[in-house]
Amino acid sequence: MEQPAEDRLGAGPVGLARKLITGWAIAGGLVLIGVVLVNGYSILAAAIVNRPFPGDFELTEMGTAIAAFAFLPYCQLAGANVSADIFTMQAGRRSVATMKLFAALVAIAFSALLIWRMYAGLLDYREYTEFTGILEIPLWWAFVPALISLVLLLLASLITLAEAVHMYRTGGTV
């Protein structure tokens, strides 16, 4: 007897991966809240004492990039990436399952390519030690959470591939 979909896809290692990906997205949201707070503080400090927070734009750049990468795995897992519903509105379940399968394969290839190139970028920035202009933060620091996000994106893509394969085999039902 086959397990229900929620048991099969939400328990064990897959359930743990889902929780990890969700927690990572929440952490990305907290980073984004931190960016907003730094900018709010800088605006208030500039208005009140004519002295903005030095390097606020550097923290904004790095924090926003880290947050954006942190959201990618969750968007893949939740099916919240950009899609063209015009193609699926009239399509049958099997066709939708085929498109989801193809999308998961593209996401796997895309995440693997990004991991490869971002890792090369991390190594270059570590070797040549480039820093931000004001706060002198090493630029490679932002690559670490971005790479973790990309590995989680690959994991989320594998999960969505397994779901798409199951959906295809069962005629479009989850």
BAGU-418462 format. One record per residue (C-alpha): residue number from 0; x, y, z. Coordinates in Angstrom, 2 decimals, decimal comma, always signed. Layout:
# residues N
[site NUM [X Y Z]]
...
This chain:
# residues 174
[site 0 [+0,00 +0,00 +0,00]]
[site 1 [+1,36 +3,40 -1,01]]
[site 2 [+1,82 +6,11 +1,61]]
[site 3 [-0,22 +9,31 +1,33]]
[site 4 [+1,59 +12,15 -0,47]]
[site 5 [+2,02 +14,21 +2,70]]
[site 6 [+3,72 +11,29 +4,45]]
[site 7 [+5,86 +10,37 +1,46]]
[site 8 [+6,94 +13,93 +0,65]]
[site 9 [+6,93 +15,55 +4,10]]
[site 10 [+8,61 +13,04 +6,38]]
[site 11 [+12,14 +11,80 +6,84]]
[site 12 [+14,97 +13,44 +4,90]]
[site 13 [+12,58 +15,28 +2,56]]
[site 14 [+10,65 +16,74 +5,49]]
[site 15 [+13,92 +17,80 +7,10]]
[site 16 [+15,04 +19,40 +3,84]]
[site 17 [+11,73 +21,26 +3,58]]
[site 18 [+12,13 +22,60 +7,13]]
[site 19 [+15,73 +23,61 +6,45]]
[site 20 [+14,74 +25,42 +3,24]]
[site 21 [+11,86 +27,18 +4,99]]
[site 22 [+14,10 +28,20 +7,88]]
[site 23 [+16,71 +29,51 +5,44]]
[site 24 [+14,06 +31,66 +3,73]]
[site 25 [+12,97 +33,02 +7,12]]
[site 26 [+16,61 +33,84 +7,88]]
[site 27 [+16,76 +35,68 +4,54]]
[site 28 [+13,70 +37,64 +5,61]]
[site 29 [+15,42 +38,56 +8,87]]
[site 30 [+18,45 +39,77 +6,91]]
[site 31 [+16,12 +41,92 +4,82]]
[site 32 [+14,53 +43,33 +7,99]]
[site 33 [+18,06 +44,16 +9,18]]
[site 34 [+18,70 +46,00 +5,92]]
[site 35 [+15,52 +48,02 +6,39]]
[site 36 [+16,50 +48,86 +9,98]]
[site 37 [+19,99 +49,99 +8,96]]
[site 38 [+18,50 +52,18 +6,25]]
[site 39 [+15,87 +53,56 +8,62]]
[site 40 [+18,53 +54,35 +11,19]]
[site 41 [+20,70 +56,00 +8,54]]
[site 42 [+17,83 +58,16 +7,29]]
[site 43 [+16,90 +59,22 +10,83]]
[site 44 [+20,52 +59,92 +11,76]]
[site 45 [+20,94 +62,01 +8,62]]
[site 46 [+17,76 +63,95 +9,33]]
[site 47 [+18,31 +64,49 +13,05]]
[site 48 [+22,06 +64,92 +13,49]]
[site 49 [+23,15 +65,29 +9,85]]
[site 50 [+25,31 +62,15 +10,14]]
[site 51 [+24,06 +59,06 +8,24]]
[site 52 [+25,27 +55,56 +9,03]]
[site 53 [+28,55 +55,11 +7,14]]
[site 54 [+28,50 +52,20 +4,71]]
[site 55 [+24,75 +51,75 +4,79]]
[site 56 [+24,64 +51,22 +1,04]]
[site 57 [+27,33 +48,52 +1,29]]
[site 58 [+25,26 +46,65 +3,86]]
[site 59 [+22,17 +47,18 +1,72]]
[site 60 [+23,85 +45,69 -1,35]]
[site 61 [+25,20 +42,66 +0,47]]
[site 62 [+22,12 +42,09 +2,62]]
[site 63 [+19,70 +42,34 -0,28]]
[site 64 [+21,75 +39,92 -2,37]]
[site 65 [+21,95 +37,44 +0,52]]
[site 66 [+18,19 +37,71 +1,13]]
[site 67 [+17,33 +37,29 -2,55]]
[site 68 [+19,45 +34,13 -2,78]]
[site 69 [+17,90 +32,81 +0,46]]
[site 70 [+14,42 +33,04 -1,07]]
[site 71 [+15,28 +31,04 -4,22]]
[site 72 [+15,11 +27,53 -2,69]]
[site 73 [+11,78 +28,25 -0,99]]
[site 74 [+10,31 +29,65 -4,19]]
[site 75 [+11,35 +26,49 -6,03]]
[site 76 [+9,93 +24,24 -3,34]]
[site 77 [+6,65 +26,15 -3,08]]
[site 78 [+6,23 +26,44 -6,85]]
[site 79 [+6,33 +30,22 -6,52]]
[site 80 [+8,71 +30,87 -9,38]]
[site 81 [+7,54 +32,71 -12,45]]
[site 82 [+5,32 +30,54 -14,60]]
[site 83 [+3,19 +31,13 -17,64]]
[site 84 [-0,26 +29,96 -16,59]]
[site 85 [-1,51 +30,65 -20,09]]
[site 86 [+0,16 +27,39 -21,14]]
[site 87 [-1,33 +25,32 -18,35]]
[site 88 [-4,88 +26,70 -18,10]]
[site 89 [-6,26 +24,38 -20,77]]
[site 90 [-3,66 +21,63 -20,43]]
[site 91 [-4,44 +18,21 -19,04]]
[site 92 [-2,94 +16,80 -15,87]]
[site 93 [-0,37 +14,73 -17,74]]
[site 94 [+0,76 +17,79 -19,74]]
[site 95 [+1,08 +19,86 -16,58]]
[site 96 [+3,07 +17,03 -14,97]]
[site 97 [+5,37 +16,94 -18,02]]
[site 98 [+5,94 +20,69 -17,83]]
[site 99 [+6,69 +20,47 -14,10]]
[site 100 [+9,15 +17,67 -14,79]]
[site 101 [+10,90 +19,77 -17,45]]
[site 102 [+10,92 +22,84 -15,15]]
[site 103 [+12,51 +20,81 -12,35]]
[site 104 [+15,23 +19,56 -14,71]]
[site 105 [+15,95 +23,13 -15,83]]
[site 106 [+16,10 +24,24 -12,18]]
[site 107 [+18,58 +21,46 -11,40]]
[site 108 [+20,82 +22,44 -14,32]]
[site 109 [+20,52 +26,15 -13,47]]
[site 110 [+21,36 +25,65 -9,79]]
[site 111 [+24,31 +23,35 -10,60]]
[site 112 [+25,69 +25,93 -13,05]]
[site 113 [+25,31 +28,74 -10,50]]
[site 114 [+26,98 +26,68 -7,76]]
[site 115 [+29,93 +26,03 -10,04]]
[site 116 [+30,37 +29,66 -11,09]]
[site 117 [+29,64 +31,22 -7,68]]
[site 118 [+32,17 +28,88 -6,08]]
[site 119 [+34,76 +30,02 -8,65]]
[site 120 [+33,85 +33,63 -7,81]]
[site 121 [+34,24 +32,92 -4,09]]
[site 122 [+37,72 +31,50 -4,65]]
[site 123 [+38,72 +34,51 -6,77]]
[site 124 [+37,45 +37,05 -4,23]]
[site 125 [+39,22 +35,20 -1,41]]
[site 126 [+42,47 +35,04 -3,34]]
[site 127 [+42,45 +38,68 -4,42]]
[site 128 [+40,89 +39,99 -1,17]]
[site 129 [+38,62 +42,72 -2,44]]
[site 130 [+36,85 +44,76 +0,24]]
[site 131 [+33,94 +47,19 +0,38]]
[site 132 [+35,01 +50,82 +0,22]]
[site 133 [+33,87 +52,17 +3,58]]
[site 134 [+33,35 +49,31 +6,04]]
[site 135 [+36,12 +47,19 +4,49]]
[site 136 [+34,06 +44,01 +4,56]]
[site 137 [+35,60 +41,24 +2,43]]
[site 138 [+33,34 +40,74 -0,59]]
[site 139 [+33,72 +36,97 -0,47]]
[site 140 [+31,70 +36,90 +2,76]]
[site 141 [+28,50 +37,42 +0,77]]
[site 142 [+29,34 +34,44 -1,43]]
[site 143 [+29,11 +31,96 +1,47]]
[site 144 [+25,38 +32,38 +2,22]]
[site 145 [+24,72 +32,67 -1,53]]
[site 146 [+26,40 +29,31 -2,11]]
[site 147 [+24,47 +27,73 +0,75]]
[site 148 [+21,29 +29,08 -0,86]]
[site 149 [+22,26 +27,59 -4,21]]
[site 150 [+22,95 +24,18 -2,68]]
[site 151 [+19,52 +24,38 -1,04]]
[site 152 [+18,08 +25,40 -4,42]]
[site 153 [+19,59 +22,28 -5,95]]
[site 154 [+18,07 +20,22 -3,12]]
[site 155 [+14,67 +21,89 -3,61]]
[site 156 [+14,92 +21,24 -7,35]]
[site 157 [+15,59 +17,56 -6,70]]
[site 158 [+12,55 +17,42 -4,42]]
[site 159 [+10,36 +19,09 -7,04]]
[site 160 [+11,74 +16,67 -9,65]]
[site 161 [+10,72 +13,72 -7,47]]
[site 162 [+7,27 +15,28 -7,04]]
[site 163 [+6,98 +15,85 -10,79]]
[site 164 [+8,01 +12,26 -11,57]]
[site 165 [+5,41 +11,00 -9,10]]
[site 166 [+2,81 +13,34 -10,59]]
[site 167 [+3,62 +12,12 -14,09]]
[site 168 [+3,47 +8,43 -13,09]]
[site 169 [+0,13 +8,83 -11,36]]
[site 170 [-1,44 +10,70 -14,25]]
[site 171 [-1,16 +14,18 -12,79]]
[site 172 [-2,22 +13,66 -9,18]]
[site 173 [+0,10 +14,40 -6,30]]
